[in-house]
Amino acid sequence: MLGYTITQWLFGILSFLAIMFALLVVFSRNPVNSVLYLVLTFFCIAGHYLLMNAQFLAIVHIVVYAGAIMVLFLFIIMLMNLNEDSEPQKTWLTKLIAGIAGGIMFFVLLAALKGSEQMTENSYGASQIGLVKNLGMVLFKDFLFPFEIASILLLAALVGAILIGKKRKGNFRQKIITYDQRNSN
């Protein structure tokens, strides 16, 4: 088909959809619709990860971003009172400065990416780099000690959060003294 492989066609379609949904996120007037377009953008990015043979990264991207963080954003937006009457209006000067700053950031990004090399599949093990099996082998062979340290730190954070959130049962004598001090005044 016009000299392109199916992977190149899928990349083009996913890129077009991701850019279109990202623009809809920015230009949508309804914040709930904006969050839903952001979820669709995340799914398109996960499709790019699948095209790069990074299945684990694609699944984690969908679960973490499209699942947990987007639900959090949606709850925050629904709990906020977002009516147009209380929202401050931006002047044309503010919009112009924001457009110029965005354009400068775009050109800086282009300049940074211009010197970068294109990754080829001829490099060592590039076709197998994103597979879950290979990631597990590297994680449990080469990085076992840092992995275990991270798990101990997460366990300590979990225990700390439980202890902080738990209701403290004070000493019975202290409760009586506090009660007497409040009622004596």
C-alpha positions as CSV (number, residue, x, y, z in Angstrom):
1,M,0.0,0.0,0.0
2,L,1.9,3.0,-1.3
3,G,5.2,1.6,-0.2
4,Y,4.5,1.7,3.5
5,T,4.3,-1.2,5.9
6,I,1.4,-1.9,8.2
7,T,3.5,-0.7,11.1
8,Q,4.1,2.6,9.4
9,W,0.4,3.0,8.6
10,L,-0.6,2.3,12.2
11,F,2.1,4.7,13.4
12,G,0.7,7.4,11.2
13,I,-2.9,6.8,12.2
14,L,-2.1,6.7,15.9
15,S,0.0,9.8,15.7
16,F,-2.8,11.7,13.9
17,L,-5.3,10.6,16.5
18,A,-3.0,11.4,19.4
19,I,-2.4,14.9,18.1
20,M,-6.0,15.4,17.3
21,F,-7.2,14.3,20.8
22,A,-4.4,16.4,22.4
23,L,-5.6,19.5,20.6
24,L,-9.2,18.7,21.6
25,V,-7.9,18.5,25.3
26,V,-6.6,22.0,25.0
27,F,-9.4,23.6,23.0
28,S,-12.4,21.9,24.6
29,R,-14.5,24.3,26.7
30,N,-16.0,21.6,28.9
31,P,-13.4,20.2,31.4
32,V,-15.1,16.8,31.6
33,N,-14.8,16.4,27.8
34,S,-11.2,17.6,28.1
35,V,-10.4,14.8,30.6
36,L,-12.1,12.2,28.3
37,Y,-10.1,13.4,25.3
38,L,-7.0,13.1,27.5
39,V,-7.9,9.4,28.2
40,L,-8.2,8.8,24.4
41,T,-4.8,10.5,23.9
42,F,-3.3,8.1,26.5
43,F,-4.7,5.1,24.6
44,C,-3.1,6.4,21.4
45,I,0.2,6.7,23.2
46,A,-0.2,3.2,24.6
47,G,-0.7,2.1,21.0
48,H,2.7,3.7,20.1
49,Y,4.3,1.7,22.9
50,L,2.8,-1.5,21.5
51,L,4.3,-0.6,18.1
52,M,7.7,-0.3,19.8
53,N,7.2,-3.8,21.2
54,A,7.0,-2.5,24.8
55,Q,3.9,-4.4,26.0
56,F,4.6,-3.9,29.7
57,L,5.0,-0.2,29.3
58,A,1.7,0.0,27.3
59,I,-0.3,-1.8,30.0
60,V,1.2,0.2,32.8
61,H,0.5,3.4,30.9
62,I,-3.1,2.4,30.5
63,V,-3.6,1.3,34.1
64,V,-1.8,4.1,35.8
65,Y,-2.6,7.1,33.6
66,A,-5.9,6.3,31.9
67,G,-7.1,4.4,34.9
68,A,-6.0,5.9,38.2
69,I,-4.9,9.4,37.4
70,M,-7.7,10.2,35.0
71,V,-10.3,9.1,37.5
72,L,-8.7,11.4,40.1
73,F,-8.8,14.3,37.6
74,L,-12.4,13.6,36.8
75,F,-13.4,13.5,40.5
76,I,-11.5,16.8,41.1
77,I,-13.2,18.5,38.2
78,M,-16.6,17.3,39.2
79,L,-16.1,18.4,42.8
80,M,-15.0,21.9,41.8
81,N,-17.6,24.5,41.0
82,L,-16.5,25.4,37.5
83,N,-19.0,28.0,36.3
84,E,-18.1,30.7,33.8
85,D,-19.3,33.5,36.0
86,S,-16.7,33.0,38.7
87,E,-13.8,32.3,36.3
88,P,-11.5,35.3,35.7
89,Q,-11.4,36.5,32.0
90,K,-8.0,36.6,30.4
91,T,-7.0,39.7,28.4
92,W,-5.7,39.5,24.8
93,L,-2.2,40.4,26.1
94,T,-2.2,37.4,28.4
95,K,-3.3,35.1,25.5
96,L,-0.6,36.6,23.2
97,I,2.2,36.1,25.8
98,A,1.0,32.5,26.4
99,G,1.1,31.9,22.6
100,I,4.6,33.3,22.2
101,A,5.8,31.3,25.2
102,G,4.3,28.1,23.8
103,G,5.9,28.8,20.4
104,I,9.3,29.3,21.9
105,M,9.0,26.1,23.9
106,F,8.0,24.3,20.6
107,F,11.1,25.5,18.8
108,V,13.4,24.6,21.8
109,L,12.0,21.1,21.6
110,L,12.5,20.9,17.9
111,A,16.1,22.1,18.3
112,A,16.8,19.6,21.0
113,L,15.4,16.7,19.0
114,K,17.2,17.7,15.8
115,G,20.5,16.4,17.0
116,S,19.2,13.2,18.4
117,E,19.8,9.9,16.6
118,Q,17.1,7.6,15.3
119,M,17.0,4.3,17.1
120,T,17.4,1.4,14.7
121,E,16.3,-2.2,15.3
122,N,19.8,-3.3,14.3
123,S,21.1,-2.5,17.8
124,Y,21.7,-5.4,20.1
125,G,18.4,-6.9,21.4
126,A,16.2,-4.0,20.3
127,S,13.4,-6.3,19.1
128,Q,13.2,-8.0,22.5
129,I,13.7,-5.0,24.8
130,G,10.1,-4.3,25.9
131,L,8.9,-7.8,26.6
132,V,7.7,-8.6,30.1
133,K,9.9,-11.7,30.3
134,N,13.1,-9.8,29.5
135,L,12.2,-7.0,31.8
136,G,11.6,-9.5,34.6
137,M,15.0,-11.2,33.9
138,V,16.9,-7.9,34.0
139,L,15.0,-6.8,37.1
140,F,15.6,-9.9,39.1
141,K,19.1,-10.6,37.9
142,D,20.9,-7.3,37.5
143,F,18.8,-5.1,39.7
144,L,17.7,-7.4,42.5
145,F,19.2,-5.4,45.4
146,P,17.7,-2.0,44.3
147,F,14.4,-3.8,43.7
148,E,14.4,-5.2,47.2
149,I,15.4,-1.9,48.7
150,A,12.5,-0.2,46.9
151,S,10.1,-2.8,48.1
152,I,11.3,-2.3,51.7
153,L,10.9,1.5,51.4
154,L,7.3,1.0,50.0
155,L,6.5,-1.4,52.9
156,A,7.8,1.2,55.4
157,A,5.7,3.9,53.8
158,L,2.7,1.7,53.9
159,V,3.1,1.0,57.6
160,G,3.8,4.7,58.3
161,A,0.6,5.7,56.5
162,I,-1.4,3.1,58.4
163,L,0.0,4.3,61.7
164,I,-0.6,8.0,60.9
165,G,-4.2,7.3,59.8
166,K,-5.1,5.0,62.7
167,K,-7.1,6.5,65.6
168,R,-5.0,6.8,68.7
169,K,-6.5,5.3,71.8
170,G,-5.2,7.4,74.6
171,N,-4.6,6.4,78.2
172,F,-7.8,6.1,80.2
173,R,-6.4,8.3,83.1
174,Q,-5.4,11.0,80.6
175,K,-8.9,11.0,79.1
176,I,-10.4,11.5,82.6
177,I,-7.9,14.4,83.4
178,T,-8.7,16.1,80.1
179,Y,-12.5,15.7,80.7
180,D,-12.2,17.1,84.2
181,Q,-10.1,20.1,83.0
182,R,-12.7,20.9,80.3
183,N,-15.7,20.7,82.7
184,S,-14.1,22.5,85.6
185,N,-14.0,25.8,83.6
